[in-house]
Amino acid sequence: MTIAALDRNSALPLWAQLERDLRRRLETGEFSEAFPTDEDLTNAYEVSRHTVRKAIDHLNKEGLLTRERGRGTVVNRAEFEQSLGTLYSLYQSIESSGVEQTSDVLALEVANDARAAEQLGLPVGEPLVLLSRLRRAGGAPLAVDRAWIPHRVGEPLLSVDWSHTALYEEMRSAGLPVPNQGWERLTPVVPGSDDAALLEMDPGESAFFLERLGQRDGDPVEWRTTIIRADRFSFVTDWSAGSSSELRPRQLDD
């Protein structure tokens, strides 16, 4: 166990110094067996229980730790899990785990995109509403999310404050058609340098690349691509004997 000494003369509060050191130890995998109790940390760092709890609360909000009844504080290996095969909101998935999801808007504009127009069944050059966001969980980068919506559908979304809200919720509030069917494809990818920098990833580090076509009763209303940090997010699926599945050949122009 390697503990950094806390500087009581520093302008940085003790809880913030403790949080920083615990984060360092988490990143090295030091707590692979179990995370220490509040009392253990109080004694080891010679700080108050209040200081320990404040540091743990901040790590909990970022999704790195979780307090569980009967188990104390545990380390989240994959911070967030999402079930496949269902319509879901990334915002709701994160917020329901007790972590705040916020967004930095990278682009909110009327744009043209040949690939998105093709997926939406629109002529190339048809105006689209582009919403591009850096999605954060607990303040830390999680995903770069880009959604294209036909302009005839998405024009009211251009005036929305996207810092702390969900696309589908805003579509619903504006009386716009919210997807109720579609498809999604998940593949591994090494992000380009710009996206990797936004996500604070090391060069060559892999991520999930998610493509989604959202439809309302068969009418395409959303084409979305999302790059998600694979070290913070995992996907799961449920199955049972007798259920059917099939391989789909990938189109060559994909």
C-alpha positions as protocol buffer text, in pm:
chain_id: "A"
residue {
  index: 1
  type: MET
  ca { x: 0 y: 0 z: 0 }
}
residue {
  index: 2
  type: THR
  ca { x: 152 y: 332 z: -112 }
}
residue {
  index: 3
  type: ILE
  ca { x: 1 y: 635 z: 57 }
}
residue {
  index: 4
  type: ALA
  ca { x: 89 y: 991 z: -38 }
}
residue {
  index: 5
  type: ALA
  ca { x: 136 y: 1229 z: 253 }
}
residue {
  index: 6
  type: LEU
  ca { x: -126 y: 1502 z: 268 }
}
residue {
  index: 7
  type: ASP
  ca { x: 3 y: 1860 z: 289 }
}
residue {
  index: 8
  type: ARG
  ca { x: -182 y: 2046 z: 563 }
}
residue {
  index: 9
  type: ASN
  ca { x: -24 y: 2375 z: 453 }
}
residue {
  index: 10
  type: SER
  ca { x: -150 y: 2343 z: 96 }
}
residue {
  index: 11
  type: ALA
  ca { x: -428 y: 2561 z: -42 }
}
residue {
  index: 12
  type: LEU
  ca { x: -584 y: 2242 z: -179 }
}
residue {
  index: 13
  type: PRO
  ca { x: -833 y: 2104 z: 79 }
}
residue {
  index: 14
  type: LEU
  ca { x: -744 y: 1779 z: 251 }
}
residue {
  index: 15
  type: TRP
  ca { x: -1047 y: 1601 z: 101 }
}
residue {
  index: 16
  type: ALA
  ca { x: -933 y: 1700 z: -252 }
}
residue {
  index: 17
  type: GLN
  ca { x: -578 y: 1577 z: -182 }
}
residue {
  index: 18
  type: LEU
  ca { x: -724 y: 1251 z: -49 }
}
residue {
  index: 19
  type: GLU
  ca { x: -949 y: 1215 z: -353 }
}
residue {
  index: 20
  type: ARG
  ca { x: -651 y: 1267 z: -583 }
}
residue {
  index: 21
  type: ASP
  ca { x: -444 y: 1004 z: -407 }
}
residue {
  index: 22
  type: LEU
  ca { x: -729 y: 752 z: -398 }
}
residue {
  index: 23
  type: ARG
  ca { x: -783 y: 809 z: -770 }
}
residue {
  index: 24
  type: ARG
  ca { x: -414 y: 741 z: -830 }
}
residue {
  index: 25
  type: ARG
  ca { x: -433 y: 420 z: -632 }
}
residue {
  index: 26
  type: LEU
  ca { x: -749 y: 314 z: -815 }
}
residue {
  index: 27
  type: GLU
  ca { x: -579 y: 367 z: -1151 }
}
residue {
  index: 28
  type: THR
  ca { x: -292 y: 138 z: -1047 }
}
residue {
  index: 29
  type: GLY
  ca { x: -538 y: -136 z: -953 }
}
residue {
  index: 30
  type: GLU
  ca { x: -435 y: -131 z: -590 }
}
residue {
  index: 31
  type: PHE
  ca { x: -787 y: -207 z: -464 }
}
residue {
  index: 32
  type: SER
  ca { x: -845 y: -518 z: -675 }
}
residue {
  index: 33
  type: GLU
  ca { x: -946 y: -727 z: -372 }
}
residue {
  index: 34
  type: ALA
  ca { x: -1142 y: -476 z: -167 }
}
residue {
  index: 35
  type: PHE
  ca { x: -1172 y: -104 z: -101 }
}
residue {
  index: 36
  type: PRO
  ca { x: -1075 y: 15 z: 249 }
}
residue {
  index: 37
  type: THR
  ca { x: -1340 y: 120 z: 499 }
}
residue {
  index: 38
  type: ASP
  ca { x: -1387 y: 480 z: 605 }
}
residue {
  index: 39
  type: GLU
  ca { x: -1222 y: 394 z: 935 }
}
residue {
  index: 40
  type: ASP
  ca { x: -921 y: 242 z: 756 }
}
residue {
  index: 41
  type: LEU
  ca { x: -878 y: 557 z: 548 }
}
residue {
  index: 42
  type: THR
  ca { x: -925 y: 782 z: 850 }
}
residue {
  index: 43
  type: ASN
  ca { x: -645 y: 604 z: 1032 }
}
residue {
  index: 44
  type: ALA
  ca { x: -413 y: 564 z: 733 }
}
residue {
  index: 45
  type: TYR
  ca { x: -430 y: 930 z: 623 }
}
residue {
  index: 46
  type: GLU
  ca { x: -480 y: 1074 z: 974 }
}
residue {
  index: 47
  type: VAL
  ca { x: -780 y: 1280 z: 870 }
}
residue {
  index: 48
  type: SER
  ca { x: -1137 y: 1315 z: 995 }
}
residue {
  index: 49
  type: ARG
  ca { x: -1420 y: 1088 z: 891 }
}
residue {
  index: 50
  type: HIS
  ca { x: -1586 y: 1393 z: 729 }
}
residue {
  index: 51
  type: THR
  ca { x: -1280 y: 1442 z: 506 }
}
residue {
  index: 52
  type: VAL
  ca { x: -1289 y: 1077 z: 403 }
}
residue {
  index: 53
  type: ARG
  ca { x: -1660 y: 1083 z: 327 }
}
residue {
  index: 54
  type: LYS
  ca { x: -1632 y: 1397 z: 113 }
}
residue {
  index: 55
  type: ALA
  ca { x: -1351 y: 1245 z: -94 }
}
residue {
  index: 56
  type: ILE
  ca { x: -1546 y: 919 z: -137 }
}
residue {
  index: 57
  type: ASP
  ca { x: -1863 y: 1108 z: -233 }
}
residue {
  index: 58
  type: HIS
  ca { x: -1679 y: 1284 z: -517 }
}
residue {
  index: 59
  type: LEU
  ca { x: -1539 y: 954 z: -648 }
}
residue {
  index: 60
  type: ASN
  ca { x: -1887 y: 806 z: -618 }
}
residue {
  index: 61
  type: LYS
  ca { x: -2036 y: 1087 z: -829 }
}
residue {
  index: 62
  type: GLU
  ca { x: -1782 y: 1012 z: -1101 }
}
residue {
  index: 63
  type: GLY
  ca { x: -1888 y: 647 z: -1098 }
}
residue {
  index: 64
  type: LEU
  ca { x: -1552 y: 517 z: -978 }
}
residue {
  index: 65
  type: LEU
  ca { x: -1689 y: 394 z: -645 }
}
residue {
  index: 66
  type: THR
  ca { x: -2028 y: 283 z: -514 }
}
residue {
  index: 67
  type: ARG
  ca { x: -2156 y: 256 z: -159 }
}
residue {
  index: 68
  type: GLU
  ca { x: -2357 y: -65 z: -121 }
}
residue {
  index: 69
  type: ARG
  ca { x: -2565 y: -169 z: 177 }
}
residue {
  index: 70
  type: GLY
  ca { x: -2393 y: -451 z: 362 }
}
residue {
  index: 71
  type: ARG
  ca { x: -2075 y: -425 z: 153 }
}
residue {
  index: 72
  type: GLY
  ca { x: -1954 y: -73 z: 218 }
}
residue {
  index: 73
  type: THR
  ca { x: -1764 y: 105 z: -59 }
}
residue {
  index: 74
  type: VAL
  ca { x: -1684 y: -103 z: -369 }
}
residue {
  index: 75
  type: VAL
  ca { x: -1490 y: -28 z: -687 }
}
residue {
  index: 76
  type: ASN
  ca { x: -1684 y: -4 z: -1012 }
}
residue {
  index: 77
  type: ARG
  ca { x: -1484 y: -202 z: -1267 }
}
residue {
  index: 78
  type: ALA
  ca { x: -1708 y: -115 z: -1559 }
}
residue {
  index: 79
  type: GLU
  ca { x: -1873 y: 200 z: -1432 }
}
residue {
  index: 80
  type: PHE
  ca { x: -2189 y: 173 z: -1641 }
}
residue {
  index: 81
  type: GLU
  ca { x: -2370 y: -118 z: -1805 }
}
residue {
  index: 82
  type: GLN
  ca { x: -2632 y: -95 z: -2076 }
}
residue {
  index: 83
  type: SER
  ca { x: -2862 y: -372 z: -2194 }
}
residue {
  index: 84
  type: LEU
  ca { x: -2869 y: -435 z: -2567 }
}
residue {
  index: 85
  type: GLY
  ca { x: -3185 y: -498 z: -2765 }
}
residue {
  index: 86
  type: THR
  ca { x: -3388 y: -216 z: -2607 }
}
residue {
  index: 87
  type: LEU
  ca { x: -3449 y: 150 z: -2680 }
}
residue {
  index: 88
  type: TYR
  ca { x: -3253 y: 342 z: -2419 }
}
residue {
  index: 89
  type: SER
  ca { x: -3128 y: 687 z: -2333 }
}
residue {
  index: 90
  type: LEU
  ca { x: -2761 y: 726 z: -2241 }
}
residue {
  index: 91
  type: TYR
  ca { x: -2865 y: 1016 z: -2020 }
}
residue {
  index: 92
  type: GLN
  ca { x: -3117 y: 807 z: -1828 }
}
residue {
  index: 93
  type: SER
  ca { x: -2878 y: 511 z: -1804 }
}
residue {
  index: 94
  type: ILE
  ca { x: -2615 y: 725 z: -1632 }
}
residue {
  index: 95
  type: GLU
  ca { x: -2848 y: 931 z: -1414 }
}
residue {
  index: 96
  type: SER
  ca { x: -3031 y: 620 z: -1291 }
}
residue {
  index: 97
  type: SER
  ca { x: -2700 y: 493 z: -1151 }
}
residue {
  index: 98
  type: GLY
  ca { x: -2678 y: 801 z: -930 }
}
residue {
  index: 99
  type: VAL
  ca { x: -2416 y: 981 z: -1142 }
}
residue {
  index: 100
  type: GLU
  ca { x: -2483 y: 1319 z: -1302 }
}
residue {
  index: 101
  type: GLN
  ca { x: -2469 y: 1326 z: -1682 }
}
residue {
  index: 102
  type: THR
  ca { x: -2379 y: 1657 z: -1846 }
}
residue {
  index: 103
  type: SER
  ca { x: -2290 y: 1757 z: -2200 }
}
residue {
  index: 104
  type: ASP
  ca { x: -2057 y: 2000 z: -2372 }
}
residue {
  index: 105
  type: VAL
  ca { x: -2216 y: 2104 z: -2701 }
}
residue {
  index: 106
  type: LEU
  ca { x: -1966 y: 2069 z: -2984 }
}
residue {
  index: 107
  type: ALA
  ca { x: -2212 y: 2159 z: -3261 }
}
residue {
  index: 108
  type: LEU
  ca { x: -2580 y: 2251 z: -3283 }
}
residue {
  index: 109
  type: GLU
  ca { x: -2660 y: 2358 z: -3633 }
}
residue {
  index: 110
  type: VAL
  ca { x: -2826 y: 2291 z: -3965 }
}
residue {
  index: 111
  type: ALA
  ca { x: -2586 y: 2080 z: -4168 }
}
residue {
  index: 112
  type: ASN
  ca { x: -2550 y: 1843 z: -4461 }
}
residue {
  index: 113
  type: ASP
  ca { x: -2409 y: 1493 z: -4431 }
}
residue {
  index: 114
  type: ALA
  ca { x: -2430 y: 1241 z: -4713 }
}
residue {
  index: 115
  type: ARG
  ca { x: -2397 y: 934 z: -4489 }
}
residue {
  index: 116
  type: ALA
  ca { x: -2661 y: 1053 z: -4244 }
}
residue {
  index: 117
  type: ALA
  ca { x: -2898 y: 1153 z: -4524 }
}
residue {
  index: 118
  type: GLU
  ca { x: -2861 y: 808 z: -4681 }
}
residue {
  index: 119
  type: GLN
  ca { x: -2942 y: 634 z: -4353 }
}
residue {
  index: 120
  type: LEU
  ca { x: -3243 y: 860 z: -4302 }
}
residue {
  index: 121
  type: GLY
  ca { x: -3369 y: 787 z: -4654 }
}
residue {
  index: 122
  type: LEU
  ca { x: -3327 y: 1150 z: -4763 }
}
residue {
  index: 123
  type: PRO
  ca { x: -3166 y: 1300 z: -5073 }
}
residue {
  index: 124
  type: VAL
  ca { x: -2803 y: 1402 z: -5039 }
}
residue {
  index: 125
  type: GLY
  ca { x: -2797 y: 1773 z: -4955 }
}
residue {
  index: 126
  type: GLU
  ca { x: -3122 y: 1761 z: -4759 }
}
residue {
  index: 127
  type: PRO
  ca { x: -3083 y: 1990 z: -4452 }
}
residue {
  index: 128
  type: LEU
  ca { x: -3038 y: 1808 z: -4123 }
}
residue {
  index: 129
  type: VAL
  ca { x: -3016 y: 1921 z: -3762 }
}
residue {
  index: 130
  type: LEU
  ca { x: -2680 y: 1813 z: -3620 }
}
residue {
  index: 131
  type: LEU
  ca { x: -2642 y: 1782 z: -3245 }
}
residue {
  index: 132
  type: SER
  ca { x: -2285 y: 1692 z: -3147 }
}
residue {
  index: 133
  type: ARG
  ca { x: -2199 y: 1657 z: -2778 }
}
residue {
  index: 134
  type: LEU
  ca { x: -1922 y: 1548 z: -2547 }
}
residue {
  index: 135
  type: ARG
  ca { x: -2114 y: 1345 z: -2290 }
}
residue {
  index: 136
  type: ARG
  ca { x: -1977 y: 1346 z: -1935 }
}
residue {
  index: 137
  type: ALA
  ca { x: -2052 y: 1121 z: -1640 }
}
residue {
  index: 138
  type: GLY
  ca { x: -1965 y: 1272 z: -1306 }
}
residue {
  index: 139
  type: GLY
  ca { x: -1774 y: 1543 z: -1491 }
}
residue {
  index: 140
  type: ALA
  ca { x: -1540 y: 1299 z: -1665 }
}
residue {
  index: 141
  type: PRO
  ca { x: -1556 y: 1238 z: -2045 }
}
residue {
  index: 142
  type: LEU
  ca { x: -1757 y: 931 z: -2143 }
}
residue {
  index: 143
  type: ALA
  ca { x: -1871 y: 962 z: -2506 }
}
residue {
  index: 144
  type: VAL
  ca { x: -1866 y: 1177 z: -2818 }
}
residue {
  index: 145
  type: ASP
  ca { x: -2222 y: 1165 z: -2948 }
}
residue {
  index: 146
  type: ARG
  ca { x: -2343 y: 1293 z: -3286 }
}
residue {
  index: 147
  type: ALA
  ca { x: -2710 y: 1285 z: -3384 }
}
residue {
  index: 148
  type: TRP
  ca { x: -2857 y: 1388 z: -3719 }
}
residue {
  index: 149
  type: ILE
  ca { x: -3230 y: 1455 z: -3742 }
}
residue {
  index: 150
  type: PRO
  ca { x: -3431 y: 1562 z: -4049 }
}
residue {
  index: 151
  type: HIS
  ca { x: -3470 y: 1939 z: -4037 }
}
residue {
  index: 152
  type: ARG
  ca { x: -3846 y: 1911 z: -4075 }
}
residue {
  index: 153
  type: VAL
  ca { x: -3848 y: 1716 z: -3749 }
}
residue {
  index: 154
  type: GLY
  ca { x: -3562 y: 1863 z: -3551 }
}
residue {
  index: 155
  type: GLU
  ca { x: -3581 y: 2239 z: -3613 }
}
residue {
  index: 156
  type: PRO
  ca { x: -3729 y: 2310 z: -3263 }
}
residue {
  index: 157
  type: LEU
  ca { x: -3427 y: 2139 z: -3104 }
}
residue {
  index: 158
  type: LEU
  ca { x: -3193 y: 2417 z: -3217 }
}
residue {
  index: 159
  type: SER
  ca { x: -3300 y: 2637 z: -2925 }
}
residue {
  index: 160
  type: VAL
  ca { x: -3262 y: 2375 z: -2647 }
}
residue {
  index: 161
  type: ASP
  ca { x: -3003 y: 2402 z: -2368 }
}
residue {
  index: 162
  type: TRP
  ca { x: -2830 y: 2063 z: -2392 }
}
residue {
  index: 163
  type: SER
  ca { x: -2604 y: 2090 z: -2090 }
}
residue {
  index: 164
  type: HIS
  ca { x: -2816 y: 1855 z: -1874 }
}
residue {
  index: 165
  type: THR
  ca { x: -3093 y: 1685 z: -2064 }
}
residue {
  index: 166
  type: ALA
  ca { x: -3178 y: 1395 z: -2297 }
}
residue {
  index: 167
  type: LEU
  ca { x: -3250 y: 1408 z: -2670 }
}
residue {
  index: 168
  type: TYR
  ca { x: -3557 y: 1186 z: -2655 }
}
residue {
  index: 169
  type: GLU
  ca { x: -3700 y: 1379 z: -2361 }
}
residue {
  index: 170
  type: GLU
  ca { x: -3661 y: 1707 z: -2549 }
}
residue {
  index: 171
  type: MET
  ca { x: -3816 y: 1556 z: -2860 }
}
residue {
  index: 172
  type: ARG
  ca { x: -4108 y: 1433 z: -2653 }
}
residue {
  index: 173
  type: SER
  ca { x: -4152 y: 1772 z: -2483 }
}
residue {
  index: 174
  type: ALA
  ca { x: -4157 y: 1947 z: -2820 }
}
residue {
  index: 175
  type: GLY
  ca { x: -4418 y: 1708 z: -2957 }
}
residue {
  index: 176
  type: LEU
  ca { x: -4173 y: 1556 z: -3203 }
}
residue {
  index: 177
  type: PRO
  ca { x: -4179 y: 1188 z: -3306 }
}
residue {
  index: 178
  type: VAL
  ca { x: -3963 y: 987 z: -3065 }
}
residue {
  index: 179
  type: PRO
  ca { x: -3811 y: 662 z: -3197 }
}
residue {
  index: 180
  type: ASN
  ca { x: -4000 y: 346 z: -3104 }
}
residue {
  index: 181
  type: GLN
  ca { x: -3802 y: 103 z: -3321 }
}
residue {
  index: 182
  type: GLY
  ca { x: -3481 y: 77 z: -3519 }
}
residue {
  index: 183
  type: TRP
  ca { x: -3144 y: -94 z: -3511 }
}
residue {
  index: 184
  type: GLU
  ca { x: -2807 y: -47 z: -3348 }
}
residue {
  index: 185
  type: ARG
  ca { x: -2458 y: -173 z: -3436 }
}
residue {
  index: 186
  type: LEU
  ca { x: -2164 y: -192 z: -3197 }
}
residue {
  index: 187
  type: THR
  ca { x: -1805 y: -228 z: -3318 }
}
residue {
  index: 188
  type: PRO
  ca { x: -1457 y: -168 z: -3173 }
}
residue {
  index: 189
  type: VAL
  ca { x: -1267 y: 134 z: -3300 }
}
residue {
  index: 190
  type: VAL
  ca { x: -955 y: 336 z: -3235 }
}
residue {
  index: 191
  type: PRO
  ca { x: -1086 y: 695 z: -3226 }
}
residue {
  index: 192
  type: GLY
  ca { x: -932 y: 966 z: -3439 }
}
residue {
  index: 193
  type: SER
  ca { x: -699 y: 1210 z: -3267 }
}
residue {
  index: 194
  type: ASP
  ca { x: -965 y: 1479 z: -3218 }
}
residue {
  index: 195
  type: ASP
  ca { x: -1217 y: 1247 z: -3055 }
}
residue {
  index: 196
  type: ALA
  ca { x: -947 y: 1077 z: -2848 }
}
residue {
  index: 197
  type: ALA
  ca { x: -838 y: 1416 z: -2717 }
}
residue {
  index: 198
  type: LEU
  ca { x: -1196 y: 1507 z: -2623 }
}
residue {
  index: 199
  type: LEU
  ca { x: -1233 y: 1174 z: -2441 }
}
residue {
  index: 200
  type: GLU
  ca { x: -889 y: 1212 z: -2275 }
}
residue {
  index: 201
  type: MET
  ca { x: -779 y: 877 z: -2417 }
}
residue {
  index: 202
  type: ASP
  ca { x: -424 y: 767 z: -2488 }
}
residue {
  index: 203
  type: PRO
  ca { x: -319 y: 727 z: -2854 }
}
residue {
  index: 204
  type: GLY
  ca { x: -411 y: 382 z: -2984 }
}
residue {
  index: 205
  type: GLU
  ca { x: -658 y: 313 z: -2703 }
}
residue {
  index: 206
  type: SER
  ca { x: -975 y: 141 z: -2825 }
}
residue {
  index: 207
  type: ALA
  ca { x: -1336 y: 241 z: -2773 }
}
residue {
  index: 208
  type: PHE
  ca { x: -1687 y: 131 z: -2869 }
}
residue {
  index: 209
  type: PHE
  ca { x: -1836 y: 276 z: -3187 }
}
residue {
  index: 210
  type: LEU
  ca { x: -2213 y: 276 z: -3182 }
}
residue {
  index: 211
  type: GLU
  ca { x: -2436 y: 340 z: -3483 }
}
residue {
  index: 212
  type: ARG
  ca { x: -2810 y: 379 z: -3437 }
}
residue {
  index: 213
  type: LEU
  ca { x: -3101 y: 435 z: -3672 }
}
residue {
  index: 214
  type: GLY
  ca { x: -3409 y: 544 z: -3481 }
}
residue {
  index: 215
  type: GLN
  ca { x: -3750 y: 518 z: -3646 }
}
residue {
  index: 216
  type: ARG
  ca { x: -4101 y: 619 z: -3553 }
}
residue {
  index: 217
  type: ASP
  ca { x: -4341 y: 359 z: -3686 }
}
residue {
  index: 218
  type: GLY
  ca { x: -4100 y: 284 z: -3969 }
}
residue {
  index: 219
  type: ASP
  ca { x: -4019 y: 648 z: -4051 }
}
residue {
  index: 220
  type: PRO
  ca { x: -3649 y: 732 z: -3987 }
}
residue {
  index: 221
  type: VAL
  ca { x: -3619 y: 1025 z: -3746 }
}
residue {
  index: 222
  type: GLU
  ca { x: -3264 y: 990 z: -3609 }
}
residue {
  index: 223
  type: TRP
  ca { x: -2923 y: 873 z: -3727 }
}
residue {
  index: 224
  type: ARG
  ca { x: -2664 y: 866 z: -3451 }
}
residue {
  index: 225
  type: THR
  ca { x: -2299 y: 770 z: -3407 }
}
residue {
  index: 226
  type: THR
  ca { x: -2140 y: 752 z: -3063 }
}
residue {
  index: 227
  type: ILE
  ca { x: -1784 y: 682 z: -2956 }
}
residue {
  index: 228
  type: ILE
  ca { x: -1784 y: 553 z: -2597 }
}
residue {
  index: 229
  type: ARG
  ca { x: -1488 y: 494 z: -2367 }
}
residue {
  index: 230
  type: ALA
  ca { x: -1463 y: 117 z: -2330 }
}
residue {
  index: 231
  type: ASP
  ca { x: -1301 y: 145 z: -1988 }
}
residue {
  index: 232
  type: ARG
  ca { x: -1607 y: 322 z: -1846 }
}
residue {
  index: 233
  type: PHE
  ca { x: -1897 y: 154 z: -2025 }
}
residue {
  index: 234
  type: SER
  ca { x: -2000 y: -203 z: -2102 }
}
residue {
  index: 235
  type: PHE
  ca { x: -2290 y: -360 z: -2289 }
}
residue {
  index: 236
  type: VAL
  ca { x: -2481 y: -668 z: -2175 }
}
residue {
  index: 237
  type: THR
  ca { x: -2760 y: -878 z: -2319 }
}
residue {
  index: 238
  type: ASP
  ca { x: -3005 y: -1126 z: -2171 }
}
residue {
  index: 239
  type: TRP
  ca { x: -3095 y: -1453 z: -2340 }
}
residue {
  index: 240
  type: SER
  ca { x: -3294 y: -1766 z: -2274 }
}
residue {
  index: 241
  type: ALA
  ca { x: -3314 y: -2114 z: -2426 }
}
residue {
  index: 242
  type: GLY
  ca { x: -3549 y: -2124 z: -2722 }
}
residue {
  index: 243
  type: SER
  ca { x: -3502 y: -1760 z: -2820 }
}
residue {
  index: 244
  type: SER
  ca { x: -3384 y: -1701 z: -3175 }
}
residue {
  index: 245
  type: SER
  ca { x: -3109 y: -1487 z: -3319 }
}
residue {
  index: 246
  type: GLU
  ca { x: -2945 y: -1455 z: -3656 }
}
residue {
  index: 247
  type: LEU
  ca { x: -2632 y: -1332 z: -3826 }
}
residue {
  index: 248
  type: ARG
  ca { x: -2678 y: -1035 z: -4057 }
}
residue {
  index: 249
  type: PRO
  ca { x: -2430 y: -986 z: -4341 }
}
residue {
  index: 250
  type: ARG
  ca { x: -2276 y: -644 z: -4328 }
}
residue {
  index: 251
  type: GLN
  ca { x: -2334 y: -429 z: -4635 }
}
residue {
  index: 252
  type: LEU
  ca { x: -2015 y: -358 z: -4829 }
}
residue {
  index: 253
  type: ASP
  ca { x: -2082 y: 16 z: -4845 }
}
residue {
  index: 254
  type: ASP
  ca { x: -2103 y: 37 z: -4464 }
}
